[in-house]
Structure formats: structure tokens, C-alpha cells
Amino acid sequence: MKYTPRDYQKRAIDRARAVIRGGKNKPLIVAPTGSGKTVIACAIVESAEKKGSRTLFIAHRRELIEQTSKWLTVVR
């Protein structure tokens, strides 16, 4: 990973993973504008990829898909 999630982003990822370990399979991360939700999503996708898992990223805006795609392809 060429980008490093900030501490609060790491906590969000860790909490989502804890929810999954607790038996829930649809955690929701809510964060304000500018908090780096794309970085959080990319860190989760990249982590899953390293473990051999597949992921699906869905967003309601084309711009969000394009932004995330750039993070996943260019930042690597």
C-alpha cells in the first residue's frame, strides 16, 4: 500500500473487521465529507486482494467509481 491510512481511518477499518468477526457480514462505515472514505475503501479492497478474496465496490455516482479506480490503479 503506497498510501497510509490515518489513525481514525485505521480505527474505522478495524471496527468494520470486528463487526464481521462478530458474525455480521454487512458493516457500514459512516464518515464526514473529506475524511478519506476512498482511502478506507481502497485499504479494505487491497487487504482483501492480498488474502485472495474478491471485492465489489458500488457507488451511486460515476465520479466516486472513477476516483476509487484511480486510487486502486495509480497509487499502487
HULIN-V10615 format. One record per residue. N is the residue number from 1. RES is the residue in one letter. SS is DSSP state (helix for helix, strand for strand, loop for the rest). OMEGA is omega in degrees with one decimal (999 if undefined). D_LAST is the distance of its C-alpha to the last C-alpha in Angstrom with 1 decimal. Layout:
<<N,RES,SS,OMEGA,D_LAST> <N,RES,SS,OMEGA,D_LAST>>
This chain:
<<1,M,loop,-178.2,6.5> <2,K,loop,175.6,5.9> <3,Y,loop,-178.3,8.4> <4,T,loop,177.5,11.8> <5,P,loop,176.1,14.0> <6,R,loop,-176.4,17.5> <7,D,helix,-178.6,20.5> <8,Y,helix,175.8,21.8> <9,Q,helix,176.0,18.5> <10,K,helix,178.7,18.5> <11,R,helix,178.4,22.2> <12,A,helix,178.4,21.6> <13,I,helix,179.8,19.3> <14,D,helix,178.5,21.8> <15,R,helix,177.6,24.7> <16,A,helix,178.5,23.3> <17,R,helix,178.4,22.9> <18,A,helix,177.8,26.4> <19,V,helix,179.0,27.8> <20,I,helix,177.8,26.4> <21,R,helix,179.1,27.9> <22,G,loop,175.0,31.1> <23,G,loop,176.9,31.5> <24,K,loop,-178.1,30.1> <25,N,loop,179.7,27.5> <26,K,loop,179.5,26.7> <27,P,loop,178.6,25.6> <28,L,loop,177.0,25.3> <29,I,loop,179.0,23.3> <30,V,loop,-179.1,25.1> <31,A,loop,-178.3,24.0> <32,P,loop,176.1,25.2> <33,T,loop,177.2,23.8> <34,G,loop,-177.0,21.2> <35,S,loop,176.9,20.5> <36,G,loop,178.8,16.8> <37,K,helix,177.5,17.3> <38,T,helix,177.4,14.1> <39,V,helix,178.2,12.3> <40,I,helix,-179.3,14.7> <41,A,helix,-179.5,14.2> <42,C,helix,178.1,10.4> <43,A,helix,178.5,11.2> <44,I,helix,179.3,14.0> <45,V,helix,-178.9,12.4> <46,E,helix,178.5,9.7> <47,S,helix,178.4,12.8> <48,A,helix,180.0,14.9> <49,E,helix,179.6,12.8> <50,K,helix,179.9,13.0> <51,K,loop,179.7,16.7> <52,G,loop,179.2,17.2> <53,S,loop,175.9,18.0> <54,R,loop,178.6,17.5> <55,T,loop,175.2,17.0> <56,L,loop,179.2,18.4> <57,F,loop,-178.7,17.4> <58,I,loop,176.3,20.5> <59,A,loop,-177.6,21.3> <60,H,loop,179.3,24.5> <61,R,loop,178.2,23.1> <62,R,helix,-178.7,21.3> <63,E,helix,179.3,19.6> <64,L,helix,176.9,18.0> <65,I,helix,180.0,16.7> <66,E,helix,179.6,15.3> <67,Q,helix,-179.1,13.8> <68,T,helix,178.0,12.1> <69,S,helix,178.0,11.0> <70,K,helix,178.7,9.4> <71,W,helix,-176.0,7.6> <72,L,helix,-177.9,6.4> <73,T,helix,-175.5,5.8> <74,V,helix,-174.5,5.5> <75,V,loop,-179.9,3.8> <76,R,loop,999,0.0>>
